[in-house]
Amino acid sequence: MSYSTRWFEGDMVVAWRFNDLVGEVTKASLNADGERDYMVYYTDGACEWGDASDFREANDLDNWSLTERGKMF
């Protein structure tokens, strides 16, 4: 499985080291090392920050319950 080295606003990702919850990339910011960090938002109001390697692309086997898509089921 390959992991993106860069994410864009609107991408649906999973913080694969922490959980299987799908969230939406809502912000990218340069950190002190000049590398991009990404904020991932969940519909329950929670968010988390991580670098590109902390996330992978979401798929149908992941938990979409905290996304707009999760409300369709």
N, C-alpha and C positions, 0 to 999 in steps of 0.2 A: 504494500500500500504506500502510495506517495503522499507526502504532505506538502502543502503550499508554503512557499517562502514569503508570500504576501497575500493578505486578505483585503477585501474591499467592503465598503459600507453596503449592507444588505445581504452579504454572504451568510448562509446558515451553517454554523459550525458546532462542534462538540469539543469541550475542554477534555480531551481524551485521557489525560492523566488523573482527572478528578472525578468524573461522572459520565453518564451517557445522556445528559440533558442537552437538548438542542437550544441554542440561542442565536441571536442575530448580531453580527458585527455592526456597531453603531458609531465607532470612532477609532481613528488611528492617531497615534501621537509619537513623536520622537522622544526617546528616553535620553538620559545623560551620556550614554555610550554612542548615541547617534543611530540606534536601531529602533525599529518600529515596535511599539506595544499596541495592543488592540483591546478595546472595551467590548465585551459581549453582554447584551441585554436580554433579560428574561421577562415575560409578561407579568410575573408576580412582583416586579419592581426591583429584583436583585440584578446586580451586574458584577462582572469580574474582569480583571485585567490580566493579560498574558502576552508573551511574545509569540511570533508566528508558529514556533515549534510546539507550543502548548495546545494548538487546535488542529483539528482535522475536519474535512468536509462531512457534513451530516448525511446520513442515509436513512432508508425506511426502517431499519432495525433499531434506530435510536429512539429515545424518549422525546416526543414532540409536544408533550403536555403543556409546556411553558412557552408555547409559540402560538401565533394566530392559527397556524395549520392544525394545532392540537385541538382547537375548538370545533373543527369540522367533524371529529370522530365522536 
